[in-house]
Amino acid sequence: MATNGGGATQSSLKGLAWIGGLLATTAAVVIGSVLMVFAATAVVILAIMTSATLALAALAGRAGRKARARQADDGVIEARKVGGHHWVAYGWNERR
């Protein structure tokens, strides 16, 4: 069997390289797990914000429809007091 003079040194370097690779792999797995948690948290927060925005948009649309329905009511006119016992009414001549 032929040896190149530093057989024991090469064997210990292989073991050291194997341990270094194991530590690097472990560090990569830990960092990947932490980044995965941050990414999942960002997705959850984005989903919550999106649902809140859609809910507010739905409420605004509903309020707009109710406001238009109130304006379309023909039985109501607007009147303002201009002083003393005097009132001015608006909208009474626009009935159809």
Buried (B, 14 or more C-beta within 10 A) or exposed (E): EEEEEEEEEEEEEEEEEEEEEEEEEEEEEEEEEEEEEEEEEEEEEEEEEEEEEEEEEEEEEEEEEEEEEEEEEEEEEEEEEEEEEEEEEEEEEEEE
